[in-house]
Structures are given as C-alpha cells and as structure tokens.
Amino acid sequence: MNSKYDVNEMYDRHAEGELHLPSLLTHLGERSLYDAVSQCSRCGYCETVCPTYMLTGREPISARGRNQLVRMSMEGRLGGAAAAAGEALDTCLLCGACSEACFAKVPTADIVLEGRRAALGPAPRLIPALLSGLMLERPGLFAFLLRLGALARLTGLPRLAGKLGLFRMLGLAPLEKAEREAPRMPFTFLAGKLSADPELADAPGGPAPAWAYFAPCGPNYLFTAVGEATVALLKRFLGKGLFFHNNCCGLLAYNYGDIRHAREFARRNIKKYEELKEKHGELKVVGDCSSCTAFMKTYEQLFTAEPEWRTRAAAFAAAVRDAIEAVPSSAMTHAPREELAGTGRITYHDSCRACHGQGIRKEPREALKTLAGKNFVELPESDWCCGGAGAYSFTQPEMSERILRRKTANIASVRADTVAVGGTSCLLQINAGLKRDYPRAKAVHYTQLLERLTRVRGR
C-alpha cells in the first residue's frame, strides 16, 4: 500500500533538524529517535489502552507494533513489511494513551510522527502546508477564503455536489464529510469579536492582567461561542485579562509533516508572549482546545538544537494553561436547579490531549461534581479517544467510525443528556455520532457548560 515507508534515508537527516526533530524529550531524558524507540520493551501494556488495537486485535496497529516498525525501518529491516508500516503509522490516533500506560513512557505519538515525516520526505502534505502557509503569511486572505466557503455552503451547492458524488469522483471525500457534519461557519470570527472588546484591550493603567486568551483555530473559525464562553469565565473567576492576538499554534503543520511552519508559528507566539510579559509581568496564556494547549506545552521539543529558542520556548510552555485547568474548581458551588434542569444528566469525556497529554483529569470532574451534584455521572471509558483526533475522522473514516460508535454507546449506557468535552475536534465528532446514534444527548464544550451553570449567580 505505501512503499514510501520502505525508505529510511530520511531518518539519516534526523540530526539536521530540517525535516525531523533533532531529538525527543522523553520521560527518561532527551533521546535521539532511535534511542527513544528502543526504549520500547514490547511488554504489551500499551495494547490494553490502544483503541485501534482493542478494536481489531491486530499487532501492527498497536503502539508496540508501530514502534517496532519504525525501528525496523531505521535499521533497514522493513523489507516486505512496508505496507504494514504504512497502515500502522497512518491509522495512529496520536492520542497518547499508550505512553501514559507505559512504564518507560515511550513517546509513541512522536515516534509515529517522525515515521510519517520520513515517508513524506521534503514535501509535506499539500493541503495542510497550503493552509499553514496562508495562516502565516496571508491571514487576511485565509479568513476571506473561509468566509467564501461559508457563503458557498449557504447556496446549497456543496451539499448537492456531495449527493451527486462529485467529491468522491474528484478524490475529495473528506470535503463531503465536512459538508455533512461540520456546523455552519460564522462570518464574524472570534478574533474580530474579541478585538472589539474594550475589557480585553492592551491599554495602559488599571490592574495588571492575570491572563491572555489564546484563540485556537477551532474556536476562532468555527465554534466562536466556545471562545466567548471561555473569556466570560476567565473574567468572572480570574479577573483582568487580554486577548493574545495569536497565530495558529502550529499543530496542524506539526501533525502533517511540516516542521518548518510549526516552528515559525511557535516563534511568533513566543515573541508575542514575551512582549506581553515585558509589559505586564507574569501572566497565564489560556487556550480552550486541549490539543492546541497540549502542543504549546511541548514547544521546547521543537527547538532542542537551538539553545536560545529552546529556553524561550520552555518559558512560554510553562505559562500555558488549558481552560479546563485554569478555571478553579474550588470556586464552584452547586448550580441552581432550573439551570440543571436544562442540562439533564451530565457526563464528561476526557479529550485525549487533556488527560494523556497534560494529565488533566481531576479539575473538570471536581467542578462538574460540585456544580451538578447527582446530575453528574461518570462515563465508561471516558479517556478513550472519540475518533475525532484532529483530521483523523476525515483521513481514516472507517476506523474513526468504529471508535465513535463505541463512544456513543458508552454515552447511551449512562443515559446522559449533556457530554462536556475540552477539545473542538471532540465537539464536532461526538455531536456527529450522537445525532445519528443517540439524539437525546448533545456534546458541549466544558467552558460553555460552566459559563451557563455559574452565570446566574453573577460570578
């Protein structure tokens, strides 16, 4: 299937840092890619938590299977296993559950990404690279094209094209899925709304800001109500804050083979943070998509070969907070009965990059249990990926669908009405599944739910 995975010469450029990370920051210290993948002892603990393995029982698409295939490729021993390597690396969710279960914390997701970059070589995937380039150099044009796409959807033409099978004929099946499942895109993006908020202006005088809101692409371009709810919560519980006026965090580029663009996004965000810190002192950088905040907390790994930038990246990463952890659960009290009546039974889905990537599990549960009391119920396999995983549901629709059905079955098993999530891809994916499998329930972003349950008491 993917003979490209049978070449390993690109790994030889690993130390150069042009197409790969020069080294990986692992639980056991800084390691080369080969040393990191060699930490895998093939014990099998990862297989008990790997969604793709648990659903198929196939060794190549387990965490240890993926690690061994990358190692074999680096050693020139892949041979006839090239097709298996291609499927193994392409179907990885990058959820990080395996690393959390592993005694050595082998960074399988990073290893998989290095394998994908080796396969891609010097040319990253076209569409992600194009999008990243536009967001970096022509953000105005990028926003205009998105609005144009939103306008096109209003005409109904994309839906008609999907029904006629035109997307599939052109090899653009992911666009058909996006047309069918994605919510309507707003014409006014979140950045525009927040830029007009005088309370978020970087003006002289008054109290020093305690936080700066970083708008991830999901809330900025699609789920603007999520970002507005997050900012309202931060004002309510943390006091004075600012809008970060950020670029993309760089995760799209990073996950799809474009290290150069990922580093440039990181540099721009780090510089912006340093400017704010110089002017206002220490402050938290708060984002409300767990995938983005988890990635920003690992910026140091992008610059292991650049000592100055490495130090600056580590300082930035230390200031980053997920909105799930930034809003203090200790400040919550039981929500009014009428508000809880509107939410019904509440459960919580652990976004992969919140629980596995950042270790955030306790804070959201404490807040929801305090607010909802008996209305809160734990979700079986709450830390299993929902199958969204960024663009995974579009690039691997069959596997994504199997994973999603397991998630919606678990939600139905506890008769939940509201599912709180911390990632925007989770929001999109779970709602698509619930609409089909269990329409009684709806997924909402964690900050939207908290904002609603705490608003009436004026906090």
C-alpha positions, 0 to 999 in steps of 0.5 A: 500500500505505501512503499514510501515507508520502505525508505529510511534515508530520511531518518539519516537527516534526523540530526539536521533538524530540517525535516525531523526533530533533532531529538525527543524529550522523553520521560527518561531524558532527551533521546535521539529517535532511535534511542527513544524507540528502543526504549520500547520493551514490547511488554504489551501494556500499551495494547490494553489502552490502544483503541485501534488495537482493542478494536481489531486485535491486530499487532501492527496497529498497536503502539508496540507494533508501530514502534517496532516498525519504525525501528525496523525501518531505521535499521533497514529491516522493513523489507516486505513489511512496508505496507504494514508500516504504512497502515500502522503509522497512518491509522495512529490516533496520536492520542497518547494513551499508550505512553501514559500506560507505559512504564518507560513512557515511550513517546509513541505519538512522536515516534509515529510522527517522525515515521510519517515525516520520513515517508513524506520526505521534503514535501509535506502534505499539500493541503495542510502546508497550503493552509499553514502557509496562508495562516502565516503569511496571508491571514487576511486572505485565509479568513476571506477564503473561509468566509467564501466557503461559508457563503458557498455552503449557504447556496446549497451547492456543496451539499448537492455536489456531495449527493451527486458524488462529485467529491468522491469522483474528484478524490475529495471525500473528506470535503463531503464529510465536512459538508455533512457534519461540520456546523455552519461557519460564522462570518464574524470570527472570534478574533474580530469579536474579541478585538472589539472588546474594550475589557480585553484591550492592551491599554495602559493603567488599571490592574495588571492582567492575570491572563491572555486568551489564546484563540485556537483555530477551532474556536476562532473559525468555527465554534466562536461561542466556545471562545466567548464562553471561555473569556466570560469565565476567565473574567468572572473567576480570574479577573483582568485579562487580554486577548493574545492576538495569536497565530495558529499554534502550529499543530496542524503543520506539526501533525502533517509533516511540516516542521518548518511552519510549526516552528515559525508559528511557535516563534511568533507566539513566543515573541508575542508572549514575551512582549506581553510579559515585558509589559505586564509581568507574569501572566497565564496564556489560556487556550480552550482546545486541549490539543492546541494547549497540549502542543504549546506545552511541548514547544521546547521539543521543537527547538532542542538544537537551538539553545536560545529558542529552546529556553524561550520556548520552555518559558512560554510552555510553562505559562500555558494553561488549558481552560479546563485547568485554569478555571478553579474548581474550588470556586464552584458551588452547586448550580441552581436547579432550573439551570440543571434542569436544562442540562439533564444528566451530565457526563464528561469525556476526557479529550485525549490531549487533556488527560494523556497529554497534560494529565488533566483529569481531576479539575473538570470532574471536581467542578462538574461534581460540585456544580451538578451534584447527582446530575453528574455521572461518570462515563465508561471509558471516558479517556478513550479517544472519540475518533475525532483526533484532529483530521483523523475522522476525515483521513481514516473514516472507517476506523474513526467510525468504529471508535465513535460508535463505541463512544456513543454507546458508552454515552447511551449506557449512562443515559446522559443528556449533556457530554462536556468535552475540552477539545473542538475536534471532540465537539464536532465528532461526538455531536456527529455520532450522537445525532445519528446514534443517540439524539437525546444527548448533545456534546458541549464544550466544558467552558460553555457548560460552566459559563451557563451553570455559574452565570446566574449567580453573577460570578 
